[in-house]
Amino acid sequence: VGSIAALGGGKFTTNPGPVWPETVGLLLGARVTPFRQGYGETSKVLGGTGFAMGGSRVSQQPGIDCNPDPFPAGPCTAQLTIPIAQQVSDYLAANGDRFTRDQIVFVQGGGNDISFQLGLLAEGLVSPGEAVAAVGQAAGELAGQARRIVAKGATRGVVLNLPEIADTPAGNRPLTTISSV
């Protein structure tokens, strides 16, 4: 962590390895670099073409690992998790409020909303019905962001499916609290 912090923040991967958009970009002949880097309120805009942030939710804060406490109030102090809706707004603000015909826009989201709601459920802070409703709302909001991207000129887009969450390290933890879901 010390060496990553000294650089002003790392990537949501095994540093210094590439994240998947960088790898896909290279395969397509484009260099993807981070638009923003850093931690929480101390982040800085670098101006790159990669707007995604690991741990982000669709439209809400906090994201996953944005603070040391799993369910904090207030601004993020650790991992940068600006919501996807704001990431799209940041892109549009930096690029004349338009996507171009020669771009491929990739969107992946919702998994962190599910993880967040499962955490709230495990802590007894929401009911199963409330968790399901919140995930449904996030799904609708993600669809709205995809429509927004198309409305702003994107002609080629990919909305990636969620991974099999039950096969992730967090998904393999026994959560007896949610066995009725």
Residue pairs with C-beta under 8 A, 6 or more apart in sequence:
4 10
4 15
5 39
8 37
8 38
8 44
9 37
9 38
9 39
9 43
9 80
10 16
11 17
11 18
11 19
11 34
11 54
12 19
12 53
12 54
12 55
12 79
13 19
13 54
18 26
19 50
19 52
19 54
21 32
21 50
21 52
21 106
22 32
22 50
24 32
24 106
25 31
25 32
25 49
25 50
26 32
28 104
30 49
31 49
32 48
32 49
32 50
33 46
33 48
33 49
33 50
34 46
34 48
34 50
35 45
35 46
35 47
35 48
35 49
35 50
35 51
35 90
35 91
35 94
36 43
36 44
36 45
36 46
36 51
36 53
36 80
36 82
36 90
37 43
37 44
37 46
37 80
38 44
38 80
39 76
39 77
39 78
39 79
39 80
40 66
40 67
40 75
40 76
40 77
40 78
40 79
40 80
41 75
41 76
41 77
43 80
47 94
51 87
51 88
51 90
51 91
52 87
52 106
52 108
53 63
53 79
53 80
53 81
53 82
53 87
54 64
54 79
54 81
55 63
55 64
55 65
55 66
55 79
55 80
55 81
55 112
56 63
56 64
56 81
56 82
56 83
56 84
56 87
56 109
56 112
57 63
57 64
57 81
57 83
57 84
57 109
57 112
57 113
57 116
57 138
58 83
58 84
58 85
58 109
58 110
58 113
58 138
58 139
58 141
58 142
58 145
59 83
59 84
59 85
59 138
59 141
60 83
60 113
60 116
60 138
61 76
61 81
61 82
61 83
62 71
62 72
62 76
62 81
62 116
63 76
63 79
63 81
63 82
63 83
63 112
63 116
64 79
64 81
64 112
64 115
64 116
65 78
65 79
65 81
66 72
66 76
66 77
66 78
66 79
66 80
66 81
67 74
67 76
67 77
67 78
68 77
68 78
70 119
70 123
71 119
71 120
71 123
71 125
81 112
82 90
84 107
84 109
84 142
84 145
85 141
85 145
88 145
88 148
88 149
91 99
92 98
92 152
97 152
98 152
98 153
99 105
99 149
99 152
99 153
99 154
100 153
101 153
101 155
101 156
103 154
103 156
104 156
104 157
104 158
105 149
105 154
105 156
105 157
105 158
106 157
106 158
106 160
107 142
107 145
107 146
107 149
107 157
107 158
107 159
107 160
108 159
108 160
108 162
109 138
109 142
109 145
110 135
110 138
110 139
110 142
110 162
111 162
111 163
111 165
113 134
113 135
113 138
114 135
114 162
114 165
115 165
115 170
117 126
117 131
117 134
117 135
118 131
118 170
118 175
118 178
120 126
120 131
121 127
121 128
121 131
121 175
121 177
121 178
121 181
122 175
122 177
122 178
124 177
126 134
128 178
128 180
128 181
131 181
132 181
142 159
146 157
146 159
149 157
150 157
164 171
165 171
166 172
